[in-house]
Amino acid sequence: MTRRPKPAPELPPGEVARRLALRRPPPDDPTGTMKLSMPDSGHVSELVETITASGVLAYLQRRVKPKRGGGSRLPLLALLVSMLYCAGEGNSYWRLSLTKFIASLHPNDAVRLGVHTFENLEKPITYTIICKQAKRVETALRQGWTDHDGTRCDCQWFIDSMLRASVPAEVARRVLAIAIDSTDFPTWAARRLWRADDVPVTDEEIVKLNRVARPRKGAERRRFADP
């Protein structure tokens, strides 16, 4: 049985204000123009509960470790929450998105995820640290491994575990099967655009356009193609 994490005590208002004043992009921000935007605390809490209920964290903690020993300054729970949050908001998680998420956390959320220790306040978690920790997790799941309890851990195991944990218990008791449609909604679920004369593009025109269009012209091709 997986235990739910105990809620971290909230910081005093004065300490919250002090930590908010200390928030800033990491010194190795590749863009040099990162603007912080505080994530929704309610959504963060939901992701923490889902990850904890899935049981994946303990397996990853046993597997994902820096080669030189010790541990990363970025806890795995914080990394997983940032990955799922950013993927949910933007359909993918770029390293910059993860960095912005970690740097923008509300102080109470940062303490709960293990991001705000005293040392991290004085020395923020950097873009480089996030990239290395994310690569360790991705490599481990891509290669896969068999845990000491016999569990086969890989990408599919991670996905299945997260899906099961994301279904509320009262719903899971009534659901017999779940189907997931991987349709590329940003591409195909938009309203179709026609030419100025309101005449649909013919099949011959679509074939001709697909032949001459280059990959970088994908947006233009989608404008005229009829899915």
N, C-alpha and C positions, 0 to 999 in steps of 0.2 A: 504493500500500500504506500503510495506516494504522499508525503506530508506537504501541506501547503506552507510556504514561507511565512514566518511571523512578520507582521508589518513593522517597518522600522519606525521608531519614534520620530515625530516631527521636530524639526529644529525650532528654537525660539525665534520670534520674528526678527530680533536684532541680528542674530547669526545668519538668518536667511538673507537679509539685506546686505550683510557684509560679504557673503559668498556670491551674491548676484553682482556686486560691484567688482569682484575679482574675475568674473567670467570674461574670457577673451578667446579668440581663435588661437590654435597652437602656433608656436613660433615657426614651425616648418610648413605652414599652410602654403600649398603650391600656387594657389591663385593670388595670395596676398590681399584679397578683397572679400574674404568670407564674412557674411553677415549672419549673426546668430538669430535663431528663431526657436523659441521654447516649444518642445514637443508637448502634446496633450498628456497630462499626468494620468487621467483615467485610462487612456489607451495603453500607456506604459504598464500600469498595474494589471490590466487584462492580459497583456503579453507575458508578464512575469508569472502569473497564475497558470497560463496555458503551457509555458515551457516547463514549469515545475511539475505540472500534472502529467506531462508527456513522458517524463523519466529520462530524457535524452542527456540531461546535463551531467549526471554522474558518469555516464559512459564516456562523454567527451572529456571530462576533467581527468579521467584516468589515461586517456589516449593523447590528448593535445598538450604537449609540454615543449618549451624551448629546448633546443639541442644541447645547449650549454648548461642545463640544469636551472634550478630556481623556478620562478614563475613570472608570467607577464604582469605588468602593472595594469593591464586591462582585463578584468574578470570575464570569464566566458559568458556568464549570464548577461552582463552588459553588452557584450558583442552580439549575442543572439537576439536580444531585444532590439538593438539598433538595426540589425539586418532585416528582421521581420517588419519593424516599423517603417523603415525606408522603402522596402519592397512593396508594402501595402500602400504607401503614399504615392510612389512613383513607378511602380511595376518593375523596379530593379533597385539594386543598392550599389551605388558607386562608392569608392573609397572616400571621396570627398563628402558624400552624403552621410556616411557613418561618422566621419570626423566632426561634421557640423552637428549631428545629433548628440554625440557625446559631449561636445563643448557647450551645447545649448541647454542641457538638462536642468530642470529645476533642482535647487540644492537638495530638497527632500528626496527626489528621485535618484539623484546622484549618490546620495548616502546609501539608499536602499540597494542600488546596483553595485556598490563597492567602488564607485569611481571617485568619490570625494573623501579621501583620507586626508590627513593633515599634509602629508608629503605631496599629494596630488594638487592641493591648493597652491602650494608654493612652486610645484613643477608639474604643469598640466600634461595630460596624456597627449602624445604627439600623433601626427599623421603617420609617421613611420611605425610607431608601435601598433597602431590600428591595422595598418597594411600587413604587418608580419603576423599578427594574431589571426586576422581573417584568412590569410593564406594557409596557416596551419590547419584551421578548421576545414577549409575547402579541400585541401590535399587529403586530409584524413578521411573525409566522407567520400571523396572521389575514389581513393584507393580501396577503402573498406578494410575492416578487420574483424576478428572474432574475439569477443570479450571472454574473460575467464569464466563467466557463467554460461558460455555457449551461444550468446546472442550474436548474430551477424549484424554488424553495424556498417551502414553505407548510406548513400543518398536516399535510396528508396525507403530504407528503415527510418531515416529522419523524417521524410515526408509523411509516411504512414503514421508515425508516432504523433506528429504535430496535428495531423488531421483528426485522429481519434480524440486527442485532448481538446481540440477546438469545438467539438460537438457537445453542447450541454447535456448533462446526465439525463435530465427528464426527456430530452429529445431522442437521445441515443437508445433509450428503452423502446421507443416506438418505431425507429427507423430500421428497416431491413437491409437497405442498400443505398449507397451514395454514388452518384455519377458526377464527374467533373468535366466540364467543357473547357477546353483550352483554346477557345477561339480568341484570335488576336483582336480584341474589341477596339483598340485605338485605330486599327487599320480598316476593319470591316463593319463595325457597328455604327459608323458615322453616316449621315445623310448623303446620298449619292448626288454628285454635282453633274449637271449636264452642260452642254455648250450654250452659248448665248442665244442660239436660235431655238432652244428647247427640243432639239432633235437628239434622241439617244445615240450614243456612239455605236457604230456597227461593229460586228464581230471582226470584219476585215480590218477596220481601223485599229482595233485593239491588238490584233496579231501584228500589224505593221509597227505600231508603237512599241510593243514589247521587244521586237527585233532590234530596233534602232536605239532604244533607250539604254543609257548606261546605268550602273548600279546607283550612282549618286543622284540620278534622276527619279528615284523611287517615289518621292512625294508627288512629282508631276504625273508619273505613270498611274498612281493610285487615284489621282483626281479624275482621270478619264475612264479607268477600267471599271467594268460592271461586275462585281463579285457575284 
